[in-house]
Amino acid sequence: MSSLKLFPIILSVAILSACGGSKTVDNKPAPEPAPSSRSSALSSVNGVSSASIASSESIASSESSEESSVASSSSENASSIVASSNTSSSSSSKKSSSSTLIVVGSSASSIVQSSSVISSSVRSSASSSSSSAIASKWMFRGTPNASGSTWGKTAMTVSGSLVVTCQNFAAAPALFKIANNESADDGWAEAYPLQNYAVDAGFSYDISFDPATKQVTATKRSSVCGQAGSSSSAGSLSSKSSSSAASVSSVPSNVAADVKTAAGSKDSRLACYKSNGEKACNLRMYQVMVESFVNGDDSINMNTGYGTSHHKGDLQGVIKSLGYIKSLGVNTLWLTPIFDSTNGGNPSQLDATGYFASNFFEVDKYFGTKDKLKELIDAAHAEGLYVLLDGVFGHVKGGAANYTTPSPGGRKLIGAANPLPYPGNLDFFKEVAAYWIANYKIDGWRLDQAYQVPVEYWDDIRKVVEDTSATVSYDLAGVSARPLGYMVGEIWDSETVIKTKGYGSEGSAGLLSAFDFPVRYSLVQTLAVEEEFASSGRGKSPASRLNEGYKTQDGYPAHAMPNLMLTNHDLVRFGDLLQRGNIANPSDDQYWGRHKAAISFMAAYSGPITLYYGDEIGQEVADFSLKLSNNVCSSQGKCDDHVSRDSGVVDGVVGTLNDKQRDLKSYVTSLMKLRQAHPALWNGSRTHIYAGTSVYMDRKDSGDDHILYALNTTNAEVRISVAASAIGASGDLVSLLNSSVVYSNTAGVYYLVLAPFEAAFLEIK
């Protein structure tokens, strides 16, 4: 618990604003069916473009603006501007169906206005290469020479390995696809691209389609079809465009980028970026707020507390939930404080939190007993879960220093003020830290308000934790293990304060790990909004905001091991932040897509990560989104700093999940298992490849494990052109989440396609 009152968060990073808009076509010509009625074969083709990533052979550290990147593009190969308007979006979200206008191509010699080349890049797979160039099979479907009320059919002719046609687009809307005439549903069951191509009305285009790669190319002509005039031959993306190049100023403002070098160099500075195999870097923590989670013993209820929960949670409820927690793919359980706070009396709201203890060597009777805690820890270890207790070493319940019961070592608290005085209480809390490791075999501590303990004393406490852990052993899922001895501090502030009051300096380490609040804020500001959105306006930011968050780590000492979370007991749930920003509700598909995107970013993070109970099912507090005033929020349990303490929903134990919740839970589980299997994700160096308005991309490396992480942060499908040299790849890129998705190296370029909010984890070979 950071405090009972939110205080301003000072972040030293710039908030980037999104630029430009997107081109849309409002009228959808009939009789094209809705995307939901099409064959699943279309799932491998996404027709809206997003970003062009083209890089030189070395991964350079230079980083330029989108405008300057476009202005400086020059090479022997042609580029194209993709103007792909979505009139039949495959996005399941109700919020937006807009397309994205971008530049594609590995090396650009000219920037051609108004879609002089329009390319449909696809994911290659065994099935996508089996089609043959048979003119009778593939036909042009579009709206040339028509008012737009019907989609005409036009036969195409064979030209080498391609099928081609020339079409005059006389009237708006000027749209087309290439469809399989032999398929069901009048040719619409297999049609490319997934979203309609929008070209300029009043112009003619040479159009080609490659049945093997499903690549569509459209080249604007200077004359109508059938008349002499300049026109480049229909072909692949790398073919030259003969259209005159437009000036840079004529490029639409919402063109994403044409990047020729990776945006960053290899970063292996911090502890979890060094690939040394530190166990703590692989922690996948699951936080439980004990009093609000699950009621396992109805005879010991607190019956009070902050938030909207039942206030009946206890240790037995956590024991009942261990199977569920383990099933998520996490490997660590963090319990909020369970030490005696009530001192034998009736509990208050503050007592129920556990964050103001009166006796650090006893379990609060409203949570259970010492024996019950031991039962929980042993059961968690049997499941393969580490267990962390929450240590509050800087403040206590009022008057606790006057209580007569000394520690097992005969020590008592010194002083009554909060924060507690140091070094006067150093030996007392060293004993607390060691006691629960030696006697109950816990694996370490989460440290509340760690800034309250002067940074020079964290080294003393840490050494006691490490030394004690080295003397204890237990069975972890049947394998002999020692307590991990992990300590992570909560310092809810800027990166500067986290460094000075938590990590310390090079050669004079305090804590080795602290929660990464700066990156957490950049994450919610990108995919949702922050808690103070009404006053700060920080939210709905471009994907580049994620990289700005990472830059806050630049000043940390080499021993730093940041721990990233999305939510905790002091923050508003991510689902409620989506609603606070008027972005999405649980009835919207993008509500769930944004959850997946956010947790995928955590899964690609080097260092320990933490899920708060309910993150995995998109939990939200019903009838709450906007921040309430202080004079009314407490009585409703809906103040921002405690509203997320709602009742736990544990599949198979308490509550029932709907289909959307089950789907998110399954996805989160797959991410946790992927993270376990690939050390590049949790213990790998990071090379930042690209971040623009809609796309974020990193390369992660650990030993022989090499992964490209790409995230679409928008509600529109995006296409990304990636130079093989930019990511140090040569062979196929294979999805680690779905091995049937394979991206082939096409003349030194990969063409990636991401659905709205999709994250790709691609193995680099």
Stockholm file with secondary structure:
# STOCKHOLM 1.0

chainA/1-765         MSSLKLFPIILSVAILSACGGSKTVDNKPAPEPAPSSRSSALSSVNGVSSASIASSESIASSESSEESSVASSSSENASSIVASSNTSSSSSSKKSSSSTLIVVGSSASSIVQSSSVISSSVRSSASSSSSSAIASKWMFRGTPNASGSTWGKTAMTVSGSLVVTCQNFAAAPALFKIANNESADDGWAEAYPLQNYAVDAGFSYDISFDPATKQVTATKRSSVCGQAGSSSSAGSLSSKSSSSAASVSSVPSNVAADVKTAAGSKDSRLACYKSNGEKACNLRMYQVMVESFVNGDDSINMNTGYGTSHHKGDLQGVIKSLGYIKSLGVNTLWLTPIFDSTNGGNPSQLDATGYFASNFFEVDKYFGTKDKLKELIDAAHAEGLYVLLDGVFGHVKGGAANYTTPSPGGRKLIGAANPLPYPGNLDFFKEVAAYWIANYKIDGWRLDQAYQVPVEYWDDIRKVVEDTSATVSYDLAGVSARPLGYMVGEIWDSETVIKTKGYGSEGSAGLLSAFDFPVRYSLVQTLAVEEEFASSGRGKSPASRLNEGYKTQDGYPAHAMPNLMLTNHDLVRFGDLLQRGNIANPSDDQYWGRHKAAISFMAAYSGPITLYYGDEIGQEVADFSLKLSNNVCSSQGKCDDHVSRDSGVVDGVVGTLNDKQRDLKSYVTSLMKLRQAHPALWNGSRTHIYAGTSVYMDRKDSGDDHILYALNTTNAEVRISVAASAIGASGDLVSLLNSSVVYSNTAGVYYLVLAPFEAAFLEIK
#=GR chainA/1-765 SS CCCSSCCCCCCCSCCCCCCCCCCCCCCCCTTCCCGGGSCGGGGGBCCCCCEEECCCSSCCCCCCCHHHHHHTCCCSSCCEEECCCCSSCCCCCSSCCCCCCEEECSSCSCCCTTTSEEECCBCBCTTTTCCCCCTTTEEEEECTTSCSSSCEEEECEEETTEEEEEEEECSSSCEEEEEETTSTGGGTSSEEEEEEEECCTTEEEEEEEETTTTEEEEEECSSCTTSCCCCCCSCCTTSCCCSCCCCGGGSCTTCCCEECSCSSCEECCSGGGSCSCCGGGGCEEEEECGGGSCCCCTTSCCCCCSSSSCSCCCHHHHHHHHHHHHHTTCCEEEECCCEECSTTSCCCHHHHHCCSCSEEEEECTTTCCHHHHHHHHHHHHHTTCEEEEEECCSCCSTTGGGCSCCCTTSCCCCCSSSSCCTTTTHHHHHHHHHHHHHHHCCCEEEETTGGGSCHHHHHHHHHHHHHHHTTCCEEETTEEECCCCEEEECCCSCHHHHIIIIIEETTEESCSCBBCHHHHHHHHHHHSBCTTHHHHCCBSCCTHHHHHHHHGGGGSCTTCCCBEESCCTTSCCHHHHHHHTTSCCTTSHHHHHHHHHHHHHHHTCSSCEEEETTGGGTCCCTTCCSCCCHHHHHHHTCCTTTTTCCCCCBTTTBSCCCHHHHHHHHHHHHHHHHHHHCHHHHHCEEEEEEECSSEEEEEEEETTEEEEEEEECSSSCEEEEEEHHHHTCCSCEEESSCTTCEECCBTTEEEEEECTTCEEEEECC
#=GC SS_cons         CCCSSCCCCCCCSCCCCCCCCCCCCCCCCTTCCCGGGSCGGGGGBCCCCCEEECCCSSCCCCCCCHHHHHHTCCCSSCCEEECCCCSSCCCCCSSCCCCCCEEECSSCSCCCTTTSEEECCBCBCTTTTCCCCCTTTEEEEECTTSCSSSCEEEECEEETTEEEEEEEECSSSCEEEEEETTSTGGGTSSEEEEEEEECCTTEEEEEEEETTTTEEEEEECSSCTTSCCCCCCSCCTTSCCCSCCCCGGGSCTTCCCEECSCSSCEECCSGGGSCSCCGGGGCEEEEECGGGSCCCCTTSCCCCCSSSSCSCCCHHHHHHHHHHHHHTTCCEEEECCCEECSTTSCCCHHHHHCCSCSEEEEECTTTCCHHHHHHHHHHHHHTTCEEEEEECCSCCSTTGGGCSCCCTTSCCCCCSSSSCCTTTTHHHHHHHHHHHHHHHCCCEEEETTGGGSCHHHHHHHHHHHHHHHTTCCEEETTEEECCCCEEEECCCSCHHHHIIIIIEETTEESCSCBBCHHHHHHHHHHHSBCTTHHHHCCBSCCTHHHHHHHHGGGGSCTTCCCBEESCCTTSCCHHHHHHHTTSCCTTSHHHHHHHHHHHHHHHTCSSCEEEETTGGGTCCCTTCCSCCCHHHHHHHTCCTTTTTCCCCCBTTTBSCCCHHHHHHHHHHHHHHHHHHHCHHHHHCEEEEEEECSSEEEEEEEETTEEEEEEEECSSSCEEEEEEHHHHTCCSCEEESSCTTCEECCBTTEEEEEECTTCEEEEECC
//
